[in-house]
Amino acid sequence: MIQEYLFLTPVASIIFALTIASSIYSFSNPQILGEMMLHPYSIYRKKRVYTILTSGLVHKDWGHLLFNMITFYYFGFGLEKILIQISDWGHLQFAIIYVSSLILSDIPTIFQHKNNYGYYSLGASGAICAVLFSYIMFDPKMMLGIFMIIPMPAYIFAVLFLGYCVWASRNSRDGINHDAHLFGALSGVIITLILYPWIFKHFVSQF
């Protein structure tokens, strides 16, 4: 079983293992956690630019990590399998979707908080939203279990999710970086369209 995962989804497997290991290690090493978190103030001044990537390898707590990794497990591994079935470069393209979206999802946050020295952000949510929305482009009518309970077609979930992110980014004060979720999801769709221009026609044909 492990060999199958490593052969079919090596990129997803590496990201999955590395994110879990880094997050667990940082839970008991607050100094390391602080060094890996996204810090827009520093990045805007061309310092600690590496945190654009390392912030996606650490999480706030077990709940944050568990939720992201469950989502990644179901859709990250599945997306890489889809991509290698339709392209010889599927593994590389999966890496491009994930890493590019991780970076792009943080850009609005960097500019918004460029003068806020006390603002930090962490988590892989932006990239994972990208993976989820890329998967939805291939299978928009799959059923998703929202909160593991409420069944809903993926395309309806996508619309509701984007709407909520827009609302929450303007009104919510829950400490969650909703902008990263929104721009991560949009990045996943756009990069998928760039890599596979035919996916738009495929998406529309499902209805």
Secondary structure, DSSP 8 states (H G I E B T S, - for coil): -HHHHHHH-HHHHHHHHHHHHHHHHHHT-HHHHHHHSB-HHHHHTTSSTTHHHHGGG--SSHHHHHHHHHHHHHHHHHHHHHHHHH-TTHHHHHHHHHHHHHHHHHHHHHHHTTT-TT--B--SHHHHHHHHHHHHHH-TT-EEEETTTEEEEHHHHHHHHHHHHHHHHHH--SS--HHHHHHHHHHHHHHHHHH-TTHHHHHHHT-
